[in-house]
Amino acid sequence: MPQVQQPTYADTERLTWVLNRLGEMPPLVFAGECDELRERIANVADRRAFMLQGGDCAETFDGLRADNIKAKLRVLLSMSVVLTYAAQVPVVKVGRIAGQYAKPRSKDTETRRGVTLPAYRGDAVNGFDFTPESRRHDPDRLMRMYNASAATLNLVRAFVTGGFADIRHLHAWNASFVQDSRIEHRYEQMAGEIERALGFMMACGVNDDTLSVVDFYASHEALLLDYEHAMTRIDSRSHLPYATSGHMIWIGERTRQPQGAQVELLRRVTNPLGVKLGPGATGADAVEIAERLDPDRVPGRVTFITRMGADKVREKLPPIIEAVEKTGRKVAWVCDPMHGNTFETANGYKTRSYAAVVEELNGFFDVHDRLGTWPGGVHVELTGDDVTECLGGAFHLSEADLDSRYETACDPRLNRSQSLELAFMIAERLNQSRELRREPLQVPDWND
């Protein structure tokens, strides 16, 4: 079948050995966890929850450090607390983590000073350094990706079950998190209210494990077909196939051809699936791919992640939503306000404007409010570090500031202050959406 955005390996014998070895390795995630996430996404589609999906644009092997993983988890948990408390909505927490090591590219090659080499496609394929050896497509990197993902998931599981995510330690694990005075005041005020509420609950004898343990899921773009196929397992309970490389995997804008290999492979696994839709997508495209991936209309199976751009979202998104809703199919609608708003500055940096990110999110909410549908989530590229990669936000970063800490291996990410500021903005819009519908939020019972 048509395969796009795939590596080209010179050593096919080594590739075969690596893939066979990957097929023998333990799964990174388990079928029951994938089913659990699918049930939570079904609540998103049913207007009873909101999905927060975020993390690095492209993970790197050099970034596999405990402090780096902890910082990313901390910013996502902080955003989740803001959304849960300020918007009074359960939040499904999904990281772009433990597998986001491959990236699609608009060109196969890159030229610098007259030298042309293969484009960097993520650490799972080749290296970032501009040398022939680094840019060679190396199948051994697939095994490195597996090992890095396993180590990341191991640490994340320890954090979310070992007390780090305990909401009663809200102030402690955010002590050095917020530095902007306006955001800090708002966050600390909210944290104080939460602590008083928790104190009242504990005084009444309420001491639930849900206060100290959170559910956190891993997701990535299922770009590398050889890797995803090697990581597919048959569940011993249901005898159904699962992609065990991540709980949720998504199909990118460049690889969502309904008759392509990407869709053909992923329609056969049982995981919850995401599909990126750009401004070139139509309602017919969305309906066709939904039918291919989910002919039985399983609740929580399909999430459409729209990436239209701030200047196009109000025009391009409504007909897609209307076409899907007309079929009676209920999907989760998530906004990716990052990928449609990328541009290059005069000094050569790829960047995004925080204002444009907010504008696309506002357009996303405006469209759903007008159509009476549920704005179910946000998908953002972010980091827990104080990088200077996106313009604007709490510190009013300018093009001149990009030189300071521009560290991404691919696309620019929101820093931790910009991410938290965005969470407050989303919480306000969620409250407005619920008030507009004049309907109370139906909180799901996660134990159903």
C-alpha positions in Angstrom: 0.0 0.0 0.0 1.2 3.6 -0.4 3.7 4.4 2.3 4.8 8.0 2.9 7.3 9.7 5.3 9.1 6.4 5.9 12.9 6.0 6.4 15.2 4.5 3.8 17.6 1.9 5.3 20.6 0.8 3.4 21.2 -2.2 5.7 18.0 -4.2 5.3 19.4 -7.3 7.0 20.1 -5.2 10.2 16.6 -3.7 9.9 15.1 -7.2 9.8 17.1 -8.3 12.9 16.1 -5.2 14.9 12.4 -5.6 14.0 12.5 -9.3 15.0 14.1 -8.4 18.3 11.5 -5.6 18.9 8.7 -8.2 18.3 10.2 -10.3 21.2 10.4 -7.4 23.6 7.8 -6.8 26.4 5.0 -4.3 25.6 5.5 -0.7 26.6 1.8 -0.3 27.6 -0.9 -2.8 28.3 -4.3 -3.5 26.6 -6.3 -2.8 29.8 -4.7 0.7 30.0 -5.6 1.4 26.4 -9.1 0.3 27.1 -9.3 2.6 30.1 -8.1 5.6 28.1 -10.6 4.8 25.4 -13.4 4.9 28.0 -12.2 8.3 29.3 -12.1 9.7 25.7 -15.6 8.5 25.3 -16.5 10.8 28.2 -14.8 13.6 26.4 -17.0 12.9 23.3 -20.0 12.8 25.6 -19.3 16.3 27.0 -18.3 15.0 30.4 -14.5 15.6 30.4 -11.8 17.6 28.7 -8.5 16.2 27.2 -5.2 17.8 27.9 -2.5 16.4 25.5 0.9 17.9 25.5 4.7 17.5 25.5 7.8 17.8 23.3 7.6 18.4 19.6 10.3 15.7 19.2 11.8 13.8 22.1 15.5 13.2 21.9 17.8 10.6 23.4 19.9 13.3 25.0 16.7 14.6 26.7 16.3 11.3 28.5 17.0 12.7 32.0 14.9 12.4 35.2 14.8 16.2 35.7 13.6 16.7 32.1 10.8 14.1 32.4 9.8 15.5 35.8 9.6 19.0 34.5 7.3 18.0 31.6 5.1 16.0 33.9 4.9 18.9 36.4 3.7 21.5 33.8 1.0 19.1 32.6 -0.2 18.4 36.1 -0.2 22.1 36.9 -2.3 22.8 33.8 -4.6 20.0 34.7 -5.1 21.4 38.2 -6.0 24.8 36.7 -8.5 23.2 34.3 -10.0 20.9 36.9 -10.5 23.5 39.5 -11.1 26.7 37.6 -13.4 25.1 35.0 -14.8 22.3 37.2 -14.2 19.7 34.6 -12.5 16.3 34.8 -9.3 16.3 32.8 -8.0 13.3 30.8 -4.2 13.7 30.9 -2.2 12.5 27.9 1.4 13.2 27.3 3.3 13.5 24.0 5.8 11.3 25.6 7.7 8.0 25.5 7.5 7.5 21.8 7.6 10.9 20.1 11.0 10.3 18.5 10.1 10.6 14.8 8.9 13.5 12.8 7.5 13.9 9.2 9.4 16.4 7.0 8.2 18.5 4.1 11.5 17.8 2.2 13.6 14.6 2.1 16.9 16.5 2.1 18.5 19.6 3.7 21.1 21.8 2.0 23.7 23.9 3.9 26.4 25.9 2.2 26.2 23.7 -0.9 26.1 20.4 0.9 22.9 18.3 0.7 22.2 15.6 3.2 19.1 13.7 4.3 16.7 15.7 6.5 16.6 15.1 10.2 13.6 12.9 10.9 13.9 12.5 14.6 16.2 10.5 16.8 14.4 7.3 16.0 15.7 7.6 12.4 18.9 9.7 12.3 20.9 12.3 14.1 20.5 16.1 14.3 24.2 16.9 13.5 24.7 17.9 9.9 27.1 15.2 8.9 26.8 12.2 6.5 27.2 9.7 9.3 24.7 11.4 11.6 22.1 11.8 8.9 22.2 8.2 7.8 19.0 6.3 8.5 20.0 3.8 11.1 17.7 0.8 12.1 19.5 0.4 15.5 17.9 3.7 16.5 14.5 1.9 16.6 15.9 -0.2 19.5 17.2 2.9 21.2 13.7 4.5 20.9 12.2 1.4 22.5 14.6 1.5 25.4 14.2 5.3 25.9 10.4 5.0 25.8 10.6 2.1 28.4 12.8 4.2 30.7 10.5 7.2 30.4 7.3 5.3 31.1 9.0 3.6 34.1 9.8 7.0 35.6 6.4 8.5 34.8 4.6 5.6 36.4 6.7 6.0 39.5 6.0 9.8 39.7 2.2 9.5 39.2 1.8 6.7 41.7 4.6 7.4 44.2 3.4 10.7 45.7 4.8 13.3 43.3 1.4 14.0 41.9 -0.3 14.3 45.3 -2.5 17.3 45.0 -2.1 18.0 48.7 1.5 18.9 47.9 0.4 21.5 45.3 2.5 24.3 46.7 5.6 22.2 47.3 6.0 20.8 43.8 5.3 24.1 42.2 7.5 26.2 44.5 9.9 27.1 41.7 7.4 26.7 38.8 5.8 30.1 38.4 8.0 33.2 38.1 5.8 35.8 36.4 4.1 37.9 39.1 0.7 38.1 37.5 0.5 34.4 36.8 2.0 33.5 40.1 -0.6 35.5 42.0 -3.4 33.9 40.1 -2.0 30.4 40.5 -1.2 30.8 44.2 -4.6 32.2 44.9 -6.2 29.1 43.3 -3.8 26.8 45.1 -4.8 28.3 48.4 -8.5 27.7 47.7 -7.8 24.1 46.8 -5.8 23.5 50.0 -8.6 25.0 52.1 -11.1 22.7 50.3 -8.9 19.7 50.9 -8.4 20.6 54.5 -12.2 20.7 55.0 -12.5 17.3 53.2 -9.9 15.7 55.4 -11.4 17.1 58.5 -14.6 15.4 57.5 -12.8 12.1 57.2 -12.5 12.1 53.4 -9.0 10.7 52.5 -9.3 9.1 49.0 -6.4 7.6 47.1 -7.5 9.7 44.1 -5.9 12.7 45.8 -2.4 11.2 45.6 -2.5 9.1 42.4 -3.4 10.4 38.9 -4.0 8.6 35.7 -1.6 9.6 33.0 -1.3 8.2 29.5 1.3 8.2 26.8 0.8 9.1 23.1 2.8 9.7 20.0 2.4 10.0 16.2 2.5 6.4 14.8 4.8 7.5 12.0 7.2 4.6 11.6 5.2 1.7 10.2 8.0 -0.9 10.8 8.3 0.0 14.5 4.5 0.1 15.1 4.0 -3.2 13.4 6.8 -4.8 15.4 5.2 -3.4 18.6 1.7 -4.8 17.9 0.6 -7.6 20.2 -2.4 -9.8 20.5 -4.0 -9.4 23.9 -4.3 -12.6 25.9 -7.7 -11.7 27.3 -9.6 -10.4 24.3 -7.4 -11.9 21.5 -7.5 -8.5 19.8 -4.5 -6.6 18.4 -3.1 -3.6 20.3 -0.3 -1.2 19.4 1.7 -1.5 22.6 4.1 1.4 21.8 1.7 3.9 23.4 -1.8 4.1 24.9 -3.1 6.5 22.2 -1.4 6.9 18.8 -2.3 9.3 16.1 -2.1 9.7 12.3 -0.6 12.9 11.1 -1.8 15.4 8.5 0.7 14.1 6.0 -0.1 10.4 6.4 -3.9 10.2 6.8 -4.7 8.9 3.3 -7.7 6.6 3.7 -6.3 4.0 1.4 -2.7 4.4 2.7 -0.6 2.1 4.8 -0.8 4.2 7.9 -4.6 4.0 8.1 -4.6 0.3 7.0 -2.3 -0.7 9.9 -3.9 1.4 12.6 -7.5 0.5 11.7 -6.6 -3.0 12.8 -5.4 -2.2 16.3 -7.8 -1.6 19.2 -6.2 1.5 20.8 -7.9 4.9 20.8 -6.7 6.7 17.7 -6.2 10.4 16.9 -6.3 11.9 13.4 -4.7 15.3 12.6 -6.8 17.5 10.3 -5.3 20.6 8.6 -7.0 23.4 6.7 -7.0 21.3 3.5 -9.2 18.7 5.0 -12.9 18.5 4.2 -16.0 17.1 5.9 -16.0 14.2 3.4 -12.3 13.4 4.3 -13.2 13.3 8.0 -16.2 11.1 7.5 -14.3 8.7 5.2 -11.4 8.2 7.6 -13.7 7.8 10.6 -15.5 5.0 8.7 -12.2 3.4 7.9 -10.8 3.5 11.4 -14.1 2.9 13.3 -16.8 1.2 11.3 -18.4 -0.1 14.5 -18.5 3.4 16.1 -16.9 2.4 19.3 -17.2 5.2 21.9 -13.8 6.9 22.4 -12.2 5.2 19.5 -11.6 8.4 17.3 -10.3 11.8 18.2 -10.0 14.5 15.6 -7.2 16.9 16.3 -7.7 20.0 14.2 -4.8 22.2 13.2 -6.3 25.0 11.0 -4.3 28.1 11.9 -5.6 31.2 13.7 -6.7 32.9 10.4 -8.5 29.9 9.0 -10.1 28.0 12.0 -13.5 29.9 11.9 -13.9 29.2 8.2 -12.5 25.7 7.8 -13.6 23.9 11.0 -17.4 24.3 10.9 -18.1 22.2 7.8 -15.9 19.4 9.1 -17.7 19.3 12.4 -21.1 19.5 10.7 -20.3 16.7 8.3 -19.2 14.3 11.1 -22.1 15.3 13.5 -24.6 14.7 10.7 -23.6 11.1 10.6 -24.6 10.7 14.2 -21.0 9.7 15.1 -19.7 11.1 18.3 -16.0 11.8 18.3 -13.7 13.8 20.6 -12.8 17.2 19.1 -9.4 18.5 20.1 -7.6 21.7 19.0 -3.9 21.7 18.1 -3.2 25.5 18.0 0.5 25.1 17.4 1.1 23.6 13.9 -1.0 26.0 11.9 0.8 29.0 13.3 4.5 28.4 12.6 6.6 31.0 10.8 10.3 31.9 10.4 11.7 35.1 11.9 14.1 37.4 10.0 17.0 36.0 12.1 16.2 32.4 10.9 14.3 30.9 13.9 11.2 28.9 13.4 8.7 30.2 16.0 5.1 30.7 16.9 3.3 33.6 18.5 1.5 33.0 21.8 -1.2 35.4 20.6 -1.8 33.3 17.5 -2.1 30.1 19.7 -4.7 31.9 21.8 -6.5 33.2 18.7 -6.9 29.7 17.2 -8.1 28.3 20.5 -10.7 31.1 20.7 -11.8 30.3 17.2 -12.1 26.7 18.1 -14.3 27.5 21.1 -16.3 30.0 19.1 -17.1 27.4 16.4 -18.2 24.8 18.9 -20.2 27.3 20.8 -22.0 28.3 17.7 -22.7 24.7 16.6 -23.6 23.5 20.0 -20.9 20.9 20.0 -18.3 20.2 22.7 -14.8 21.7 22.5 -13.2 18.5 23.9 -9.5 19.2 24.3 -6.2 20.9 23.5 -3.1 19.4 22.0 0.0 21.5 22.6 3.8 21.3 22.2 5.3 22.4 25.5 8.2 21.9 27.8 8.8 22.2 31.5 11.8 24.4 30.9 12.2 28.2 30.6 12.9 28.1 26.9 12.5 31.1 24.6 11.0 29.5 21.5 7.5 31.1 21.2 6.9 34.8 21.0 4.8 36.7 23.5 3.1 35.3 26.6 3.7 36.3 30.2 7.2 37.5 29.6 6.4 39.2 26.3 9.2 37.4 24.5 10.4 39.1 21.3 12.4 37.9 18.3 15.5 39.2 20.0 14.9 36.8 23.0 14.9 33.7 20.8 18.7 33.6 21.0 18.6 33.2 24.7 17.3 29.6 25.1 16.2 28.1 21.8 16.6 24.4 22.5 14.0 22.4 20.5 15.2 19.7 18.1 12.3 20.5 15.7 9.3 22.8 16.3 9.1 25.6 18.9 7.4 24.8 22.2 5.5 26.9 24.8 7.6 27.3 28.0 6.2 26.5 31.4 4.8 30.0 32.1 3.2 30.3 28.7 1.7 26.8 29.2 0.2 27.7 32.6 -1.2 31.0 31.2 -2.8 29.1 28.4 -4.5 26.8 30.9 -6.2 29.7 32.6 -7.4 31.0 29.3 -8.9 27.6 28.4 -10.6 27.3 31.8 -12.3 30.6 31.2 -13.6 29.5 27.7 -14.8 26.1 29.1 -16.8 28.0 31.7 -18.3 30.2 29.0 -19.1 27.2 26.8 -21.0 25.5 29.7 -22.9 28.6 30.6 -23.8 29.2 27.0 -25.4 25.8 26.9 -27.0 26.3 30.3 -26.1 22.8 31.2 -24.3 21.5 34.3 -21.3 19.3 33.7 -22.1 15.6 34.2 -19.0 14.3 36.0 -18.2 10.8 34.9 -17.6 8.0 37.4 -14.1 6.8 36.4 -14.9 3.5 38.1 -17.8 2.6 35.8 
